[in-house]
Amino acid sequence: MSKHVIATTGAPAAIGPYSQAIRTGNLIFTAGQIALDPVTQQVVPGGITEQTTRVLENLKAILEAAGSSMAQVVKATVFLKDFNDFAAMNAVYGAYLAPEGVTAPARTTVEVARLPKDVLVEIELVAEV
């Protein structure tokens, strides 16, 4: 098995011993992304809508750097700090990952006790190239 590191300045730099994404074969596995601005490395201001938008923009940049796109996502995992934010997160998520004419990926969504930097949402993706 060969692993190819995917890295882009369009998403926050990895702050630990992990890669933004790994490509193996025709699949891309992203690291979980939180609502960090890729320029400042700071959490974006606002609530779940703004944070989900930033997370998905980060993921979009990573997938594009890998030669893929949001339309090629086959699996998503969403971690929410508060499941009461599900509807607002889902509205943004749908615009990115299930717009009209695009088959929605499989998805798991769970509520968690805490996320890095106390953000409201973290998302990871698996996509085809």
The first five atom37 places (N, CA, C, CB, O) and aatype in JSON, in Angstrom:
{
  "aatype": [12, 15, 11, 8, 19, 9, 0, 16, 16, 7, 0, 14, 0, 0, 9, 7, 14, 18, 15, 5, 0, 9, 1, 16, 7, 2, 10, 9, 13, 16, 0, 7, 5, 9, 0, 10, 3, 14, 19, 16, 5, 5, 19, 19, 14, 7, 7, 9, 16, 6, 5, 16, 16, 1, 19, 10, 6, 2, 10, 11, 0, 9, 10, 6, 0, 0, 7, 15, 15, 12, 0, 5, 19, 19, 11, 0, 16, 19, 13, 10, 11, 3, 13, 2, 3, 13, 0, 0, 12, 2, 0, 19, 18, 7, 0, 18, 10, 0, 14, 6, 7, 19, 16, 0, 14, 0, 1, 16, 16, 19, 6, 19, 0, 1, 10, 14, 11, 3, 19, 10, 19, 6, 9, 6, 10, 19, 0, 6, 19],
  "atom_mask": [
    [1, 1, 1, 1, 1],
    [1, 1, 1, 1, 1],
    [1, 1, 1, 1, 1],
    [1, 1, 1, 1, 1],
    [1, 1, 1, 1, 1],
    [1, 1, 1, 1, 1],
    [1, 1, 1, 1, 1],
    [1, 1, 1, 1, 1],
    [1, 1, 1, 1, 1],
    [1, 1, 1, 0, 1],
    [1, 1, 1, 1, 1],
    [1, 1, 1, 1, 1],
    [1, 1, 1, 1, 1],
    [1, 1, 1, 1, 1],
    [1, 1, 1, 1, 1],
    [1, 1, 1, 0, 1],
    [1, 1, 1, 1, 1],
    [1, 1, 1, 1, 1],
    [1, 1, 1, 1, 1],
    [1, 1, 1, 1, 1],
    [1, 1, 1, 1, 1],
    [1, 1, 1, 1, 1],
    [1, 1, 1, 1, 1],
    [1, 1, 1, 1, 1],
    [1, 1, 1, 0, 1],
    [1, 1, 1, 1, 1],
    [1, 1, 1, 1, 1],
    [1, 1, 1, 1, 1],
    [1, 1, 1, 1, 1],
    [1, 1, 1, 1, 1],
    [1, 1, 1, 1, 1],
    [1, 1, 1, 0, 1],
    [1, 1, 1, 1, 1],
    [1, 1, 1, 1, 1],
    [1, 1, 1, 1, 1],
    [1, 1, 1, 1, 1],
    [1, 1, 1, 1, 1],
    [1, 1, 1, 1, 1],
    [1, 1, 1, 1, 1],
    [1, 1, 1, 1, 1],
    [1, 1, 1, 1, 1],
    [1, 1, 1, 1, 1],
    [1, 1, 1, 1, 1],
    [1, 1, 1, 1, 1],
    [1, 1, 1, 1, 1],
    [1, 1, 1, 0, 1],
    [1, 1, 1, 0, 1],
    [1, 1, 1, 1, 1],
    [1, 1, 1, 1, 1],
    [1, 1, 1, 1, 1],
    [1, 1, 1, 1, 1],
    [1, 1, 1, 1, 1],
    [1, 1, 1, 1, 1],
    [1, 1, 1, 1, 1],
    [1, 1, 1, 1, 1],
    [1, 1, 1, 1, 1],
    [1, 1, 1, 1, 1],
    [1, 1, 1, 1, 1],
    [1, 1, 1, 1, 1],
    [1, 1, 1, 1, 1],
    [1, 1, 1, 1, 1],
    [1, 1, 1, 1, 1],
    [1, 1, 1, 1, 1],
    [1, 1, 1, 1, 1],
    [1, 1, 1, 1, 1],
    [1, 1, 1, 1, 1],
    [1, 1, 1, 0, 1],
    [1, 1, 1, 1, 1],
    [1, 1, 1, 1, 1],
    [1, 1, 1, 1, 1],
    [1, 1, 1, 1, 1],
    [1, 1, 1, 1, 1],
    [1, 1, 1, 1, 1],
    [1, 1, 1, 1, 1],
    [1, 1, 1, 1, 1],
    [1, 1, 1, 1, 1],
    [1, 1, 1, 1, 1],
    [1, 1, 1, 1, 1],
    [1, 1, 1, 1, 1],
    [1, 1, 1, 1, 1],
    [1, 1, 1, 1, 1],
    [1, 1, 1, 1, 1],
    [1, 1, 1, 1, 1],
    [1, 1, 1, 1, 1],
    [1, 1, 1, 1, 1],
    [1, 1, 1, 1, 1],
    [1, 1, 1, 1, 1],
    [1, 1, 1, 1, 1],
    [1, 1, 1, 1, 1],
    [1, 1, 1, 1, 1],
    [1, 1, 1, 1, 1],
    [1, 1, 1, 1, 1],
    [1, 1, 1, 1, 1],
    [1, 1, 1, 0, 1],
    [1, 1, 1, 1, 1],
    [1, 1, 1, 1, 1],
    [1, 1, 1, 1, 1],
    [1, 1, 1, 1, 1],
    [1, 1, 1, 1, 1],
    [1, 1, 1, 1, 1],
    [1, 1, 1, 0, 1],
    [1, 1, 1, 1, 1],
    [1, 1, 1, 1, 1],
    [1, 1, 1, 1, 1],
    [1, 1, 1, 1, 1],
    [1, 1, 1, 1, 1],
    [1, 1, 1, 1, 1],
    [1, 1, 1, 1, 1],
    [1, 1, 1, 1, 1],
    [1, 1, 1, 1, 1],
    [1, 1, 1, 1, 1],
    [1, 1, 1, 1, 1],
    [1, 1, 1, 1, 1],
    [1, 1, 1, 1, 1],
    [1, 1, 1, 1, 1],
    [1, 1, 1, 1, 1],
    [1, 1, 1, 1, 1],
    [1, 1, 1, 1, 1],
    [1, 1, 1, 1, 1],
    [1, 1, 1, 1, 1],
    [1, 1, 1, 1, 1],
    [1, 1, 1, 1, 1],
    [1, 1, 1, 1, 1],
    [1, 1, 1, 1, 1],
    [1, 1, 1, 1, 1],
    [1, 1, 1, 1, 1],
    [1, 1, 1, 1, 1],
    [1, 1, 1, 1, 1],
    [1, 1, 1, 1, 1]
  ],
  "atom_positions": [
    [[0.85, -1.18, 0.0], [0.0, 0.0, 0.0], [0.89, 1.24, 0.0], [-0.96, 0.0, 1.22], [1.86, 1.32, 0.76]],
    [[0.55, 2.18, -0.84], [1.29, 3.44, -0.85], [0.39, 4.54, -0.3], [1.78, 3.79, -2.28], [-0.81, 4.57, -0.56]],
    [[1.0, 5.44, 0.46], [0.29, 6.58, 1.03], [0.94, 7.85, 0.51], [0.3, 6.53, 2.59], [2.17, 7.99, 0.55]],
    [[0.12, 8.77, 0.02], [0.6, 10.04, -0.48], [-0.02, 11.15, 0.37], [0.27, 10.23, -1.99], [-1.24, 11.23, 0.5]],
    [[0.82, 11.99, 0.93], [0.36, 13.09, 1.77], [-0.24, 14.18, 0.9], [1.51, 13.65, 2.63], [0.33, 14.56, -0.12]],
    [[-1.4, 14.68, 1.31], [-2.05, 15.82, 0.66], [-1.9, 17.01, 1.61], [-3.57, 15.53, 0.33], [-2.24, 16.91, 2.78]],
    [[-1.41, 18.13, 1.1], [-1.26, 19.33, 1.92], [-1.56, 20.55, 1.06], [0.18, 19.41, 2.52], [-1.2, 20.62, -0.11]],
    [[-2.22, 21.52, 1.68], [-2.55, 22.76, 0.99], [-2.57, 23.9, 1.99], [-3.91, 22.64, 0.28], [-2.88, 23.71, 3.16]],
    [[-2.23, 25.09, 1.51], [-2.32, 26.28, 2.36], [-3.76, 26.8, 2.41], [-1.37, 27.38, 1.84], [-4.06, 27.73, 3.15]],
    [[-4.65, 26.19, 1.62], [-6.06, 26.57, 1.61], [-6.83, 26.04, 2.8], [0.0, 0.0, 0.0], [-8.02, 26.34, 2.96]],
    [[-6.16, 25.26, 3.64], [-6.76, 24.73, 4.86], [-5.74, 24.88, 5.98], [-7.2, 23.22, 4.67], [-4.55, 25.02, 5.71]],
    [[-6.19, 24.85, 7.23], [-5.25, 25.0, 8.34], [-4.15, 23.94, 8.31], [-6.0, 24.93, 9.67], [-4.4, 22.78, 7.99]],
    [[-2.96, 24.36, 8.64], [-1.83, 23.43, 8.72], [-2.07, 22.43, 9.84], [-0.51, 24.19, 8.94], [-2.68, 22.75, 10.85]],
    [[-1.57, 21.23, 9.64], [-1.65, 20.21, 10.69], [-0.86, 20.71, 11.9], [-1.1, 18.83, 10.2], [0.26, 21.2, 11.76]],
    [[-1.44, 20.59, 13.08], [-0.78, 21.08, 14.3], [-0.29, 19.93, 15.18], [-1.73, 21.99, 15.09], [-0.06, 20.11, 16.37]],
    [[-0.15, 18.79, 14.59], [0.31, 17.62, 15.31], [0.86, 16.61, 14.34], [0.0, 0.0, 0.0], [1.07, 16.92, 13.17]],
    [[1.11, 15.4, 14.81], [1.66, 14.36, 13.95], [0.58, 13.69, 13.09], [2.36, 13.31, 14.78], [0.29, 12.51, 13.25]],
    [[0.01, 14.47, 12.19], [-0.98, 13.95, 11.25], [-0.91, 14.77, 9.97], [-2.42, 13.99, 11.85], [-0.28, 15.82, 9.93]],
    [[-1.56, 14.28, 8.94], [-1.61, 14.95, 7.64], [-3.0, 15.53, 7.42], [-1.23, 13.97, 6.49], [-3.98, 15.02, 7.98]],
    [[-3.1, 16.58, 6.61], [-4.41, 17.11, 6.26], [-5.24, 16.02, 5.59], [-4.29, 18.33, 5.34], [-6.45, 15.91, 5.83]],
    [[-4.59, 15.23, 4.75], [-5.27, 14.1, 4.1], [-4.21, 13.14, 3.59], [-6.18, 14.59, 2.92], [-3.04, 13.48, 3.43]],
    [[-4.67, 11.93, 3.35], [-3.84, 10.88, 2.76], [-4.59, 10.3, 1.57], [-3.49, 9.76, 3.81], [-5.78, 10.02, 1.64]],
    [[-3.85, 10.14, 0.48], [-4.42, 9.44, -0.68], [-3.77, 8.07, -0.75], [-4.18, 10.25, -2.01], [-2.55, 7.93, -0.7]],
    [[-4.62, 7.06, -0.87], [-4.14, 5.72, -1.12], [-5.04, 5.12, -2.19], [-4.14, 4.84, 0.2], [-6.27, 5.11, -2.04]],
    [[-4.44, 4.63, -3.26], [-5.24, 4.16, -4.38], [-6.08, 5.3, -4.93], [0.0, 0.0, 0.0], [-5.57, 6.39, -5.18]],
    [[-7.37, 5.04, -5.1], [-8.25, 6.09, -5.62], [-9.09, 6.74, -4.52], [-9.17, 5.52, -6.69], [-10.1, 7.37, -4.81]],
    [[-8.66, 6.59, -3.26], [-9.4, 7.19, -2.14], [-8.58, 8.24, -1.41], [-9.82, 6.1, -1.17], [-7.36, 8.13, -1.29]],
    [[-9.27, 9.26, -0.92], [-8.67, 10.31, -0.11], [-9.36, 10.28, 1.25], [-8.81, 11.72, -0.79], [-10.59, 10.29, 1.34]],
    [[-8.56, 10.23, 2.3], [-9.07, 10.26, 3.67], [-8.61, 11.56, 4.3], [-8.57, 9.01, 4.5], [-7.41, 11.78, 4.46]],
    [[-9.54, 12.44, 4.65], [-9.14, 13.7, 5.27], [-9.04, 13.53, 6.78], [-10.14, 14.82, 4.93], [-9.7, 12.67, 7.37]],
    [[-8.22, 14.35, 7.38], [-8.24, 14.49, 8.83], [-9.5, 15.26, 9.18], [-6.93, 15.21, 9.36], [-10.05, 15.97, 8.35]],
    [[-9.94, 15.13, 10.4], [-11.07, 15.94, 10.85], [-10.69, 17.41, 10.78], [0.0, 0.0, 0.0], [-9.59, 17.8, 11.19]],
    [[-11.59, 18.22, 10.27], [-11.35, 19.65, 10.17], [-12.28, 20.39, 11.12], [-11.55, 20.15, 8.72], [-13.46, 20.07, 11.23]],
    [[-11.72, 21.39, 11.79], [-12.52, 22.27, 12.63], [-12.53, 23.65, 12.0], [-11.96, 22.33, 14.09], [-11.91, 23.87, 10.95]],
    [[-13.21, 24.58, 12.62], [-13.45, 25.9, 12.02], [-12.27, 26.85, 12.22], [-14.7, 26.51, 12.61], [-12.43, 27.93, 12.78]],
    [[-11.1, 26.45, 11.76], [-9.93, 27.32, 11.82], [-9.76, 28.04, 10.5], [-8.67, 26.52, 12.17], [-9.84, 27.43, 9.44]],
    [[-9.51, 29.33, 10.58], [-9.16, 30.11, 9.4], [-7.77, 29.67, 8.97], [-9.22, 31.67, 9.69], [-6.86, 29.66, 9.8]],
    [[-7.57, 29.3, 7.71], [-6.26, 28.81, 7.28], [-5.15, 29.86, 7.33], [-6.36, 28.27, 5.88], [-3.98, 29.51, 7.39]],
    [[-5.51, 31.12, 7.31], [-4.5, 32.19, 7.36], [-4.08, 32.48, 8.8], [-5.03, 33.47, 6.7], [-2.89, 32.55, 9.1]],
    [[-5.06, 32.65, 9.68], [-4.75, 33.04, 11.06], [-4.59, 31.86, 12.02], [-5.84, 33.95, 11.58], [-4.04, 32.01, 13.11]],
    [[-5.07, 30.68, 11.6], [-5.08, 29.49, 12.46], [-5.95, 29.7, 13.71], [-3.64, 29.13, 12.87], [-5.78, 29.0, 14.72]],
    [[-6.88, 30.65, 13.65], [-7.78, 30.93, 14.75], [-9.19, 30.45, 14.41], [-7.78, 32.43, 15.09], [-9.56, 30.38, 13.24]],
    [[-9.98, 30.14, 15.44], [-11.37, 29.73, 15.24], [-12.14, 30.93, 14.69], [-12.01, 29.21, 16.58], [-12.01, 32.05, 15.19]],
    [[-12.95, 30.68, 13.66], [-13.75, 31.77, 13.08], [-14.82, 32.19, 14.06], [-14.38, 31.33, 11.74], [-15.34, 31.37, 14.82]],
    [[-15.16, 33.46, 14.06], [-16.24, 33.93, 14.95], [-17.6, 33.47, 14.44], [-16.21, 35.47, 15.08], [-17.76, 33.15, 13.27]],
    [[-18.55, 33.43, 15.34], [-19.91, 33.07, 14.97], [-20.33, 31.75, 15.56], [0.0, 0.0, 0.0], [-19.65, 31.18, 16.4]],
    [[-21.48, 31.28, 15.1], [-22.07, 30.06, 15.63], [-21.89, 28.88, 14.71], [0.0, 0.0, 0.0], [-20.93, 28.81, 13.93]],
    [[-22.82, 27.95, 14.8], [-22.71, 26.69, 14.06], [-22.72, 26.9, 12.55], [-23.85, 25.76, 14.45], [-22.02, 26.18, 11.84]],
    [[-23.48, 27.84, 12.04], [-23.53, 28.08, 10.6], [-22.17, 28.55, 10.08], [-24.62, 29.12, 10.25], [-21.67, 28.02, 9.09]],
    [[-21.58, 29.52, 10.75], [-20.28, 30.04, 10.32], [-19.19, 28.98, 10.48], [-19.92, 31.3, 11.13], [-18.31, 28.84, 9.63]],
    [[-19.25, 28.23, 11.58], [-18.23, 27.21, 11.8], [-18.35, 26.06, 10.79], [-18.33, 26.66, 13.23], [-17.34, 25.58, 10.27]],
    [[-19.57, 25.63, 10.51], [-19.74, 24.55, 9.53], [-19.28, 25.0, 8.15], [-21.22, 24.11, 9.48], [-18.65, 24.22, 7.43]],
    [[-19.57, 26.23, 7.79], [-19.12, 26.77, 6.5], [-17.6, 26.75, 6.42], [-19.64, 28.21, 6.31], [-17.04, 26.33, 5.4]],
    [[-16.91, 27.21, 7.46], [-15.45, 27.23, 7.45], [-14.88, 25.81, 7.37], [-14.92, 27.93, 8.71], [-13.93, 25.56, 6.63]],
    [[-15.46, 24.87, 8.12], [-15.02, 23.49, 8.08], [-15.13, 22.94, 6.66], [-15.83, 22.62, 9.05], [-14.19, 22.32, 6.16]],
    [[-16.25, 23.16, 6.02], [-16.46, 22.62, 4.68], [-15.59, 23.33, 3.63], [-17.94, 22.75, 4.3], [-15.18, 22.7, 2.66]],
    [[-15.31, 24.59, 3.81], [-14.38, 25.27, 2.91], [-12.97, 24.69, 3.07], [-14.36, 26.8, 3.2], [-12.26, 24.52, 2.08]],
    [[-12.58, 24.39, 4.31], [-11.27, 23.76, 4.54], [-11.22, 22.4, 3.84], [-11.0, 23.6, 6.06], [-10.24, 22.08, 3.17]],
    [[-12.27, 21.61, 4.01], [-12.31, 20.29, 3.39], [-12.32, 20.38, 1.87], [-13.53, 19.52, 3.87], [-11.67, 19.59, 1.19]],
    [[-13.06, 21.34, 1.34], [-13.1, 21.54, -0.11], [-11.7, 21.84, -0.65], [-14.06, 22.7, -0.47], [-11.31, 21.31, -1.69]],
    [[-10.94, 22.68, 0.05], [-9.58, 23.02, -0.38], [-8.68, 21.78, -0.36], [-8.99, 24.12, 0.53], [-7.88, 21.59, -1.27]],
    [[-8.81, 20.96, 0.66], [-8.01, 19.74, 0.75], [-8.34, 18.79, -0.4], [-8.24, 19.04, 2.11], [-7.44, 18.26, -1.05]],
    [[-9.63, 18.57, -0.63], [-10.02, 17.67, -1.71], [-9.55, 18.18, -3.07], [-11.54, 17.49, -1.73], [-9.08, 17.4, -3.89]],
    [[-9.67, 19.47, -3.3], [-9.21, 20.04, -4.57], [-7.7, 19.87, -4.73], [-9.59, 21.52, -4.67], [-7.22, 19.62, -5.84]],
    [[-6.95, 20.02, -3.64], [-5.5, 19.82, -3.69], [-5.15, 18.37, -4.03], [-4.85, 20.22, -2.35], [-4.08, 18.09, -4.57]],
    [[-6.06, 17.46, -3.71], [-5.86, 16.04, -3.98], [-6.39, 15.63, -5.35], [-6.52, 15.2, -2.91], [-6.28, 14.47, -5.73]],
    [[-6.97, 16.58, -6.09], [-7.52, 16.25, -7.4], [-8.93, 15.7, -7.33], [0.0, 0.0, 0.0], [-9.38, 15.01, -8.25]],
    [[-9.63, 16.0, -6.26], [-11.01, 15.51, -6.08], [-11.94, 16.7, -5.87], [-11.1, 14.52, -4.87], [-11.58, 17.84, -6.14]],
    [[-13.15, 16.41, -5.39], [-14.11, 17.47, -5.15], [-15.16, 17.0, -4.15], [-14.78, 17.91, -6.48], [-15.22, 15.83, -3.8]],
    [[-15.97, 17.93, -3.71], [-17.05, 17.6, -2.78], [-18.05, 16.63, -3.42], [-17.77, 18.89, -2.32], [-18.66, 15.82, -2.72]],
    [[-18.22, 16.7, -4.72], [-19.16, 15.81, -5.41], [-18.68, 14.35, -5.39], [-19.35, 16.27, -6.86], [-19.46, 13.44, -5.66]],
    [[-17.4, 14.13, -5.09], [-16.84, 12.78, -5.08], [-16.72, 12.18, -3.67], [-15.49, 12.8, -5.74], [-16.11, 11.13, -3.49]],
    [[-17.3, 12.86, -2.69], [-17.27, 12.35, -1.32], [-18.21, 11.15, -1.21], [-17.68, 13.46, -0.3], [-19.36, 11.21, -1.65]],
    [[-17.71, 10.08, -0.62], [-18.52, 8.87, -0.45], [-18.92, 8.63, 1.0], [-17.75, 7.66, -0.97], [-19.87, 7.9, 1.26]],
    [[-18.2, 9.25, 1.96], [-18.51, 9.05, 3.38], [-18.12, 10.29, 4.16], [-17.8, 7.81, 3.94], [-17.05, 10.85, 3.94]],
    [[-18.99, 10.7, 5.07], [-18.71, 11.84, 5.95], [-18.98, 11.41, 7.39], [-19.57, 13.08, 5.56], [-19.9, 10.64, 7.67]],
    [[-18.16, 11.93, 8.28], [-18.41, 11.76, 9.7], [-18.44, 13.15, 10.32], [-17.31, 10.85, 10.38], [-17.5, 13.93, 10.17]],
    [[-19.54, 13.45, 11.03], [-19.75, 14.76, 11.63], [-19.78, 14.59, 13.14], [-21.06, 15.42, 11.1], [-20.5, 13.75, 13.66]],
    [[-19.0, 15.41, 13.82], [-18.98, 15.43, 15.28], [-19.54, 16.78, 15.73], [-17.52, 15.2, 15.84], [-18.99, 17.82, 15.39]],
    [[-20.64, 16.75, 16.48], [-21.28, 17.97, 16.97], [-21.12, 18.07, 18.48], [-22.77, 18.0, 16.58], [-21.25, 17.07, 19.19]],
    [[-20.84, 19.28, 18.95], [-20.78, 19.5, 20.39], [-22.18, 19.46, 21.0], [-20.1, 20.85, 20.71], [-22.35, 19.03, 22.14]],
    [[-23.18, 19.9, 20.23], [-24.55, 19.96, 20.72], [-25.49, 19.52, 19.59], [-24.92, 21.4, 21.24], [-25.57, 20.17, 18.55]],
    [[-26.2, 18.43, 19.81], [-27.07, 17.91, 18.75], [-28.22, 18.86, 18.43], [-27.62, 16.56, 19.16], [-28.88, 18.7, 17.41]],
    [[-28.47, 19.84, 19.28], [-29.46, 20.86, 18.96], [-29.03, 21.71, 17.76], [-29.7, 21.77, 20.17], [-29.85, 22.4, 17.16]],
    [[-27.75, 21.66, 17.41], [-27.24, 22.39, 16.24], [-27.38, 21.59, 14.95], [-25.77, 22.74, 16.46], [-26.95, 22.05, 13.89]],
    [[-27.98, 20.4, 15.02], [-28.03, 19.52, 13.85], [-28.69, 20.18, 12.64], [-28.78, 18.25, 14.2], [-28.13, 20.14, 11.55]],
    [[-29.85, 20.79, 12.81], [-30.58, 21.36, 11.67], [-29.77, 22.45, 10.97], [-31.93, 21.93, 12.13], [-29.7, 22.49, 9.74]],
    [[-29.15, 23.34, 11.74], [-28.36, 24.42, 11.15], [-27.11, 23.86, 10.45], [-27.95, 25.44, 12.22], [-26.76, 24.3, 9.35]],
    [[-26.45, 22.88, 11.09], [-25.29, 22.25, 10.46], [-25.72, 21.56, 9.18], [-24.61, 21.23, 11.42], [-25.05, 21.67, 8.15]],
    [[-26.84, 20.84, 9.23], [-27.32, 20.06, 8.1], [-27.66, 20.94, 6.89], [-28.54, 19.27, 8.52], [-27.47, 20.52, 5.75]],
    [[-28.16, 22.14, 7.14], [-28.48, 23.05, 6.04], [-27.21, 23.44, 5.28], [-29.2, 24.31, 6.58], [-27.2, 23.44, 4.05]],
    [[-26.15, 23.76, 6.0], [-24.89, 24.12, 5.35], [-24.29, 22.88, 4.69], [-23.89, 24.74, 6.37], [-23.85, 22.94, 3.54]],
    [[-24.25, 21.77, 5.4], [-23.72, 20.51, 4.9], [-24.39, 20.14, 3.58], [-23.91, 19.39, 5.94], [-23.71, 19.78, 2.62]],
    [[-25.7, 20.23, 3.53], [-26.45, 19.88, 2.32], [-26.07, 20.72, 1.13], [0.0, 0.0, 0.0], [-25.99, 20.22, 0.0]],
    [[-25.82, 22.01, 1.36], [-25.44, 22.9, 0.27], [-24.09, 22.5, -0.33], [-25.38, 24.36, 0.76], [-23.88, 22.66, -1.54]],
    [[-23.19, 21.98, 0.47], [-21.87, 21.58, 0.01], [-21.81, 20.15, -0.51], [-20.87, 21.74, 1.12], [-21.16, 19.88, -1.52]],
    [[-22.5, 19.24, 0.17], [-22.32, 17.82, -0.12], [-23.52, 17.14, -0.76], [-21.99, 17.12, 1.13], [-23.42, 15.99, -1.21]],
    [[-24.64, 17.81, -0.82], [-25.81, 17.21, -1.45], [-26.65, 18.23, -2.21], [-26.66, 16.51, -0.41], [-27.87, 18.26, -2.06]],
    [[-25.99, 19.08, -3.02], [-26.79, 20.01, -3.81], [-27.61, 19.23, -4.83], [-25.89, 21.06, -4.51], [-27.34, 18.05, -5.08]],
    [[-28.6, 19.87, -5.4], [-29.46, 19.21, -6.38], [-28.62, 18.56, -7.47], [-30.45, 20.22, -6.99], [-27.72, 19.18, -8.04]],
    [[-28.92, 17.32, -7.76], [-28.22, 16.59, -8.8], [-27.0, 15.81, -8.34], [0.0, 0.0, 0.0], [-26.39, 15.09, -9.13]],
    [[-26.63, 15.95, -7.07], [-25.47, 15.24, -6.52], [-25.96, 14.22, -5.5], [-24.45, 16.23, -5.87], [-26.75, 14.56, -4.62]],
    [[-25.49, 12.99, -5.63], [-25.85, 11.96, -4.66], [-25.16, 12.25, -3.34], [-25.46, 10.56, -5.19], [-23.95, 12.41, -3.29]],
    [[-25.94, 12.31, -2.28], [-25.38, 12.58, -0.95], [-24.52, 11.4, -0.51], [-26.5, 12.84, 0.08], [-24.85, 10.25, -0.77]],
    [[-23.4, 11.69, 0.17], [-22.56, 10.6, 0.68], [-23.22, 9.92, 1.88], [-21.16, 11.13, 1.07], [-24.15, 10.45, 2.48]],
    [[-22.73, 8.74, 2.21], [-23.12, 8.12, 3.47], [-22.6, 9.03, 4.59], [-22.55, 6.65, 3.6], [-21.58, 9.71, 4.42]],
    [[-23.3, 9.03, 5.73], [-22.88, 9.94, 6.8], [-23.19, 9.35, 8.17], [-23.56, 11.3, 6.66], [-24.19, 8.67, 8.35]],
    [[-22.3, 9.62, 9.11], [-22.53, 9.36, 10.51], [-22.42, 10.69, 11.24], [-21.51, 8.3, 11.08], [-21.49, 11.45, 10.99]],
    [[-23.37, 10.98, 12.12], [-23.31, 12.2, 12.92], [-23.47, 11.82, 14.37], [-24.42, 13.22, 12.48], [-24.41, 11.11, 14.74]],
    [[-22.55, 12.29, 15.2], [-22.61, 11.99, 16.63], [-22.39, 13.26, 17.45], [-21.56, 10.93, 16.99], [-21.72, 14.19, 17.02]],
    [[-22.97, 13.26, 18.64], [-22.7, 14.33, 19.6], [-21.54, 13.9, 20.48], [-23.97, 14.66, 20.45], [-21.49, 12.75, 20.93]],
    [[-20.62, 14.82, 20.72], [-19.45, 14.52, 21.52], [-19.35, 15.51, 22.69], [-18.17, 14.56, 20.65], [-19.91, 16.6, 22.64]],
    [[-18.64, 15.12, 23.71], [-18.52, 15.96, 24.9], [-17.7, 17.22, 24.64], [-17.9, 15.17, 26.03], [-18.0, 18.29, 25.17]],
    [[-16.65, 17.08, 23.83], [-15.78, 18.23, 23.61], [-15.01, 18.04, 22.31], [-14.81, 18.44, 24.79], [-14.69, 16.92, 21.93]],
    [[-14.71, 19.15, 21.64], [-13.92, 19.15, 20.41], [-12.71, 20.07, 20.58], [-14.79, 19.6, 19.2], [-12.71, 20.92, 21.47]],
    [[-11.68, 19.91, 19.75], [-10.5, 20.77, 19.87], [-10.87, 22.25, 19.83], [-9.5, 20.45, 18.75], [-11.74, 22.67, 19.06]],
    [[-10.21, 23.02, 20.67], [-10.42, 24.47, 20.75], [-11.86, 24.83, 21.07], [-10.01, 25.14, 19.43], [-12.3, 25.95, 20.82]],
    [[-12.6, 23.89, 21.62], [-14.0, 24.08, 22.01], [-14.89, 24.54, 20.86], [-14.08, 25.08, 23.14], [-15.85, 25.29, 21.07]],
    [[-14.57, 24.09, 19.64], [-15.42, 24.41, 18.49], [-16.74, 23.65, 18.59], [-14.7, 24.07, 17.16], [-16.91, 22.78, 19.45]],
    [[-17.67, 23.97, 17.71], [-19.0, 23.37, 17.73], [-19.13, 22.17, 16.81], [-20.01, 24.39, 17.35], [-20.05, 21.36, 16.98]],
    [[-18.22, 22.03, 15.82], [-18.35, 20.97, 14.83], [-16.98, 20.57, 14.29], [-19.27, 21.41, 13.67], [-16.08, 21.41, 14.15]],
    [[-16.84, 19.29, 13.98], [-15.67, 18.76, 13.29], [-16.19, 17.77, 12.26], [-14.64, 18.09, 14.29], [-17.1, 16.99, 12.55]],
    [[-15.61, 17.79, 11.07], [-16.05, 16.89, 10.0], [-14.83, 16.27, 9.33], [-16.92, 17.64, 8.95], [-13.82, 16.94, 9.1]],
    [[-14.94, 14.96, 9.02], [-13.92, 14.28, 8.22], [-14.61, 13.62, 7.04], [-13.14, 13.23, 9.07], [-15.79, 13.26, 7.12]],
    [[-13.88, 13.46, 5.94], [-14.45, 12.93, 4.72], [-13.58, 11.82, 4.11], [-14.64, 14.05, 3.72], [-12.37, 11.75, 4.34]],
    [[-14.24, 10.97, 3.33], [-13.57, 10.02, 2.45], [-14.13, 10.3, 1.07], [-13.81, 8.5, 2.9], [-15.34, 10.36, 0.87]],
    [[-13.22, 10.48, 0.1], [-13.66, 10.79, -1.27], [-12.86, 9.97, -2.27], [-13.49, 12.3, -1.57], [-11.77, 9.49, -1.99]],
    [[-13.45, 9.84, -3.46], [-12.77, 9.2, -4.59], [-12.01, 10.27, -5.37], [-13.78, 8.45, -5.51], [-12.35, 11.45, -5.34]],
    [[-10.98, 9.83, -6.07], [-10.26, 10.73, -6.96], [-10.84, 10.57, -8.34], [-8.72, 10.45, -6.95], [-10.4, 11.23, -9.28]]
  ]
}
